[in-house]
Amino acid sequence: MISIWESETFYRKRNIIIIGAGFSGLWSAIAIKEQYPEKSVLVIERNSVPLGASTRNAGFACFGSLTEVIADAQKMGWEKTLDLVRMRFEGLQKIRHYFKSNEIDFELNGGYEIVNNEEPLSKIDLVNEKLRSITGFEKTYSLKQEKIQEFGLGKSNFLIENPCEGSLHSGKLLQKLLEKCNDLKVEFLFGAEVENIEEKDNEVLVDLSTEISVKAEQVLHCTNAFSSKFLEKEEIIPARGQILLTEPIEGLKLKGTFHYDEGFYYFRNLGNRILLGGGRNQDFKTEETTVLETTVFLQNHLEHFLKEVILPDQDFKVALRWSGIMAMGSEKTPVVKKLSERQFCAVRLSGMGVALAPKIGEIVRDLI
């Protein structure tokens, strides 16, 4: 049983309940409260800190490598692809508008892609022309062969540079978003898992694992890969991304963020250590899971990639290994929509949550 004090404060009825305190949930809360400060917003998060992908990614501030954009255009057509690229690009601008670079360790150090065949190079002018109105650059992507040796990537055939991309500290970004939410009087319940949701004519009843219920006028699902429990009709495929981090490496030449193989591999210099993630395309089925573990198979594969591609002829030690869970579908367009009279969702960010979430918050605000 709860007391009168709890029922009239922490567990009182709210205008809006948001489930999930990752990037989507927090940016949505911020967008709603900035537009409608009088509305009460409660964010419910089952973990003690936001989990899933937001705090467990690689900290890339990117909007798509050349081969990724080409592949997406072939699959979804240019219109949808450019809409997504624009959302990601504007999302990154919004992050930089809200927070100072030193608050979130943001560095505009360039995004690079290693390409080993010539085919994508033939499309670089077309892609640059398509992206000009988004990035404002004549050449968003350009060939930078001289940097292959500079970065010590001797076994790579071609290197493509994108000056609009960079890196950030995902944990610090989340902390700043939480601070911003507190400034806007967004309220939180951490360590409470949603067990059941019952929608009535005039309200939604949200049952928590603590055997307590909270009511709201509207509920927003921001649980990305962990949404299958309540969003059974949506196509949401969990995709685990495994990551490793080396010990510091003396004289490390890498600068910037790097992609390889349509973005399936990604690595960066983090304080003279290599942070490397990906390789999920080597074992798709196993990695379609919400279990936050690493596998011997993929970790060995990443170490091999590190030896062959990133640090040929250099010794390294692995200091840390972890994984995060992304949400994918048959195409990369996020699922942001009204589910019923009083429920909405913003899920399936396809591994681009850092860049997409700031804009998704605005879409959600207008929906609600």
N, C-alpha and C positions, 0 to 999 in steps of 0.2 A: 504493500500500500504506500501511496505517496502522501505527503503532508499538504495542507492547504497552501503553505508557503511555496512549495515546489510547483504545485498545480497552477498557481497564479503567476509564476515567473518562468522557470526553465521549461516547463512542459505545457505552457499556455498555448492556446490556438494562435497560429500565425497566418499571415496572408499567403506566404509562399514557403514551402519546404524544398530545399535542394538536397538531393542524396548524392554524396560524393564531394570530397574537398580537394580534388585535384585541380589542374589548370582550368578545365571547363567549368566546374562548379564555382570556383572562386571568381573567374572573370564574369560569369553570368550574374553572380551575386553583386559584384561591383557595378555592372551595367544597369541592373534593375534598381539598385539603391541610389545611383547617381541620378537616374531619371525620375524615380518615385521614392523620395526619401521617407515619405510617410508610411510606406509599406513595411511590414515586419517580415524579415527573411531569416530563416533558420537553416543552417547547413548541418547535415548529419553525416558523420564519417565513422565507419566501423573500427578503424584503426587509431592508434594513439597519434600517429602522424599520417598524412596522406600517402597512400601506397598505390601500387599499380604501375603506371608508367611515369607519372609526373616527377617523382623523386628518384626514379631508377633508370633514367634514360642516359644519353651520352652528352647532354648539354649543348646540342647543336642549335644555332640560330640560322636555319636554312629554309629555302622554299622550293628546292628541287634541282637536282643535277641535270646536266644536258641529256644524258641517256635516259634518265627517268622521265623528263618532260617529253622526249621523243616517244618513249614507250607508252606513256599515258595518252598522248595524242593519237597514237595508233589504236589504242584500245577504246578510248572514250570520245574521241573527236577533239578538235581544237577548242571549241567553245567551252565545254566543261573543264578541259585542262587549264585554259587560261583563267577561267573563273576561280579555280582552286589556287593557281599560282598567285593571282591577285590577292585573294584572301590571306594567303600565307605571308606575302610580302607586306601587306598593310598591317597584319598582325604583329610582325616584327617591328615595324615602325611604331606601333602603338606601345609595345613594351618599352622602347627607347624613349618614347614621349613621357611615359609614366614614371620611369625609374632612371636614376643616374647610372652611368656605366659602372662606376666603382661600387655601387650598392649590390649589383648582381654579377660582378666580374665579367661584364660584357666587353668583348673585344671584336672589333670589326677587322678581323685579320684575313679575310678572304676565304672563299670556299673553293676547293680544288677537286677535280675528278681525274682519276687514272683511267685511261682508255687504251686498250691494246689492239683494237682494229680500226681501220680508217673510215668505216661506214658512217659513224655519227658525225665525223668531221665534215662530210658532204652536206649535212643538214644544219650546220652551225649558223649560216647566214639567214636561213629561213626562220630558225628559232629566235635568233636575235631580233629579227624584224617583228615577229609576233610579240616579243616581250618588251619592246621599246616603250610602248605606252604605259606599261606597268612599272618598270624600274627607272625609266627616264635615261637609261644608258643606250648609246648607239650599239655597243657590244657588251651585252650582259655576260656572254661566254666568249673567251678568246684562248687561243693556243699559246701556252707558255713553256716551250721546250727547254729553255735555258734553266728553268727552275727544277728540272728533274735531277740534275747533278747537285744543285744548291741544296735540295732537300734530302739528298742521299737515296733517291728512289731509282737507283741504277737499272733495275730490271723492268721499268715501265716504258712503254713505247711513246705514249702521248700524255700530256698533262694540260687540262683545261682549267682556266681560272674564272671565278665569278667574284668580282670585288664587293658585291652587296651582301655577302654572307659572313657569319662570324660564329662566336661561341659565347656561352654564358654558364653560370653556376645554377643548376636547376633548384638546388636546395635553398639558395639565397633568394631566388626569384619567388619561390613558394612562400618563404618567410615574409617577403615584402608584400605579396598579395594578401597574406593573412593580416599583416599590419594595416593595409589599406582597408580591408574588410572591417577591422575593428574600428578604424576611424569613421567608417560609414554606418556604424552600429549594426553590422551583420552579426547574428548570434550563432554559436556553435555548440554541437554536442559531439564530442569525440568518444571513441570506444563504445559506440552504440550501433549495432547492426540492425538494419531494417529486415524484419521477418515476414511481414505481410502488409499489403496495402488494400484498403477497402474504400471504394469510391461510392459516395452517396449523392443524393440530389444536390445538397447544399454545401458539402464539405468532403474532404478525404481524410480517412483515419489511417495513420501510419503506426503499425505495431513494431516496437523495438525488442531486441533480444533481452533487454532488462525487464521484460514483462510490463512495460509502460507504453502507453499510446500517446501520440501527439496528433492534433488535428490541424488541418490547413485548408485554405480555400483552393490552393493549387499546389501540385507537386511536380518538380522537375527532376528527371533522372539524368545524372551526369556520372554514370558508373562505367562508361566505356566498355572494356573487355569483360567486365564483371556484371553485365546487364542481362544475361540470358534468363536469369531467374524471373524477372518482371517483364522483359521485352521479348517474349518467346517468338513473336511473329517477325521480328526484325532479323535480317541476315547479319549476324555479328560473329566473326570468327576470331577467337583469341590468338594472338601471335606473340610468342615469347621471344624477347631479344636478349641474348646473352652477351656479357661484357667482361673484359678483363682490363686490369690496370697494372703496368709494370712498376718496378722500383725506379727511382731516378736514373737516367742514363746520361753519362758524361758526354758532352759535346753533341747533344741531339740537335740535328739540323732542321727538323720539321718545324714549320710555322703555319698555323691555319687549321682549317678543318678539311677532311678528305673523304671522298666517296669512291667506291669501286663497285663495278658490276651492278649498274642501275640502282645504286644506293643500298644494296644488300649488305655491303661492308662499309663501315664508317670508322674513322679514327682521327685522333687529334693529339696535339701536344698539350698536356695538362701539367704545368710546373715541371717541365723536363722529364715527364713520364709519358708513356704512350697509353692512351685510353683507346681500346679497340673493341668494337662490337659488331654483331651480325652473324652472317653465315647461315641464317635460318633456311635459306634455299637449298642447303645441303641435306636437310632433314625436316622438311615441311611438316609432316604428320606428327612427329614427336613434339614439335614446337607449337602445335595448336592446343595450347593448354593454359590454364590460369595458375599453375603451380609455380611458385617463385623459387625455382632451383636451377642449378647449372648441371650440364651433362658432361661426362668425360669425353664423349665423342666430339661435341662441338667445341669444348674448351681446347682439346688437342688440335682440332682443325684451326681454331683461331691462332694458337701458338705457331702452327706451321705457316699460316698466312703472314704472321709477324716476321718469322725467319726469312721467308721467301721474298715478300713484297716490300715490307716497311723497313726492316733492319737487316738487309743482307750482310753477312759477315760481321755481325755484332752480337755480343752476348747480352742477355737480359734476364731478369728474374721477375716473376709475376708476384705482385704484392696483394692483389685483391681480385675477387671474381664475384659477379652478381648477375641478376637478371631482372627484367621488367616486362610487364605484359601490355602489348599494344592490342588494338582491335582493328581487324581488316574486314573487307567484304569483296564482292566480285568486282566492284570498282571503288575508287578512292574518295568519292564524294561522301562527306559526313552525313549522318542521319540526324537532322534537326527538324523536329516536327511536333505537331499536336497529336497525342495518342488517343485521347478521349476528351470529354467535356472539361475535365479538370487536371489532366496529366499531360506532360510534355517530355521530350527527351532531346538530349544533345550528346550523341555517342558516335563511335566508329571514326576515330580521327586518323587512322591509317599511319600511325607513327609520326605524325606531324603536329601533335598536340601543342607543343611550345608555340609554334607560329599560328596555328588555326584558332586556338581557344580565345584569344582576345577578340576576334571578329565573331566567333560563334556566340560569345556572350551578348553581343549587340543584336544578333538575329533572334536569340531567345527572348531578350527584353521586348522586342517588337511583337513576337508571337504571343507572349503572355499579356 
